[in-house]
Each structure stands twice: as C-alpha cells, then as structure tokens.
Amino acid sequence: MQSLSPSPPEFILDAFADPASVRDVVKGILHTIFFHRFIPNLLPYTREVLDLTLPYVNDVELETMIEQRAAALVRQLESERSSTNSLTSGGGGRGQLNVQFFEKRRRSGFFRGDEEVCWECWTLKVTVAEPRTETERAKVRKAMEQTLLTTVMKIIAFTNAHKDHIPLITGTPATPFPYQININQNKGGWATRMGIY
C-alpha cells in the first residue's frame, strides 16, 4: 500500500557547545530556523551568540517554547553528564531536538475534520564538550563558533534552496503553520537497549 503523502524533507544540523553555552547556542539555532520559516510578518531582531549576530523571532509563544525546550535539553544533558561522570572521568554528552512544521488539511472520507500533515522537519544534533584546561577551553570556544557559523549557513542555504514544498497559505491566521519542537530522549539507556521503551 502506497503512502498518501511523501515524507517531508528533513534537514540535519549539528551543534557543538560547552555546558555554559549550550542553551544559548540551541536557542540561537532554533530562532534562526524559525526566522526563515515563520510566516507571519516579522520585524527583524537580532541577538549575539558567541560573537555571531543571529536573527531572533520576537513572538512570546515561540520564545517561551524555545526557552522551555532548550532548558529541557540542558537538563537532559546535565543528567547524562552527571551519570556518566560518576562512571568515567570524561565530560560531555549528546542530545537531539526536532522541529516540525505542519499544515492543516481537511480530511476526506468517513472521518471528517482537520488533520495536521508535516511538511518540513529539522533535526538538531547537539554535542556538549566539557573542557578541563584553558587550552582546551580555547579550542572548544573556537570549535563552537565555527560549528555555529556553519550551521547557520546551512540553515540559510537549505531555506533558500528548498521552498517548493511549503504549502500555500489559504487564510489569514496569525500563525498559518502549526509547529512542534520535540526533544528526543537519550537512546542509550538500559531500558531502550532491552526494548522496554
């Protein structure tokens, strides 16, 4: 049986940060994605992240969601780091966020009503490194800045090159396309490996 709609394009991004900067880096990347895909009229705002000027979407609902998801990711990474640090001397961790954009479509057939169909997905893979010396700190800072710049340039390239799949706006709602930001839970836990979750 064939799928009724093709799978949406998915764009994979990488982020690299130290524990003190991970929240700001993640928020900066999410705001950059939404700046390029959030359709309502926006006044351009900017924020500085690691000496890089990034776009900022001044929308209370979106800002709240971005702040909540970034904070939840930081908590997940800190939890992972503290459990790992008790076992090894290494610091750091990995996490992942997904951003999905949807369009509302009328269902046809027996089950009428609206359904949300995903038209684009962004996956942000976050790696946290915990430098132990000043030399490591300088190297991590340089790597964070370079990775953030590369990621922002990828977002710009992806959004400029991939526009044909964006649905038409058929009304005048404040936000024509619903969106979700989800944190992928750590896949490395014992319960996952055993197939419990």
Secondary structure, 3 states (H helix, E strand, C coil): CCCCCCCCCEEEEEEEECCCCHHHHHHHHHHHHHHHHCCCCCCCEEEEECCEEEEECCCHHHHHHHHHHHHHHHHHHHHHHHHHHHHCCCCEEEEEEEEEEEEEEEECCCCCEEEEEEEEEEEEEEEEECCCCHHHHHHHHHHHHHHHHHHHHHHHHHHHHCCCCCCCCCCCCCCCCCEEEEEECCCCCHHHHCCCC
